[in-house]
Amino acid sequence: MSLKTELDALRADFMAKASPEVREAMARADAELAASGIAQRALKAGDRVPDFQLPDVRGDYVRLRSRLEISFTIYE
């Protein structure tokens, strides 16, 4: 089962149990996201991810590239 299929099933289950107010809010949020064009700007399968850094749990910054280098070293 693909991730999309699993997520679609989870969403359908959630929406079936949600109140009308929550379903309406979700529909509005979906429409706003679609109108924003964010999907067209998202990375697609096969795209190269730009290097970036984020804080870890201690507040130290970790670069993606450094994490990937460690991963490749471990699995080689």
N, C-alpha and C positions, 0 to 999 in steps of 0.2 A: 504494500500500500504506500502510495506516495505521501510526502509531507502535506501537499496541498489537499489531498483527499482526506487525510486525518484532520487537518485544520478545518476544512469545510464541515466535516461531521461534528466536530466539537462546537463550532459556531451554530450549526443547526440545532443541536441539543440545547445549547445555552438559550438561543432565541425562543425555542419552544417552551422553555420554563420561565422566561423573563416576563416582567410586567409590560403592559402596553407602553408605559412611559419610557422604560428602558429600551424597548424595541424601536420606538420613535427616535430616541436620542442616538442609538446606534445607526439608524438609517440616515440621520442628519450628518453624523460624523463620516459615514461612508461617502456621502455625496460631497462633503467638503474636501475630503482627501482626493477623490476623483477629480474634482474641479481644480485642485492645486497643481496637478500635473506631476506630482512627486514620483509616480510610477515610471514615467518616461525618463526621469533623471536617475533612477536607481541603477545600481550595477546589475548587469545581466550575467547569466552563466557564461563563463569563459573570459569575462573582463578581468583585467589586472586590478587588484586592490591597491589603492595608494597607501604608502606607509603613513602611520599615524601613531600617536601616543595617548594613553589614558592612564589615570591614576589607579593604582592597585589598592588593596584594603588598608595599606599603611600610609597611603598618600604619596608614595613614590611613583614616578612616571615610568611606564613601561612602553617600549616601542614594539609595534607589530613585528617589524623585521627581526628584532632581537629574539622574540618568542619563536618565530619561525625557524631561525638559525638553530636554536636549542632543539626544537622538534626534529629537524632534519638530522642533527647530530645523533640524537637518541635512536632514531629509526634506521640509520645507515648501517 
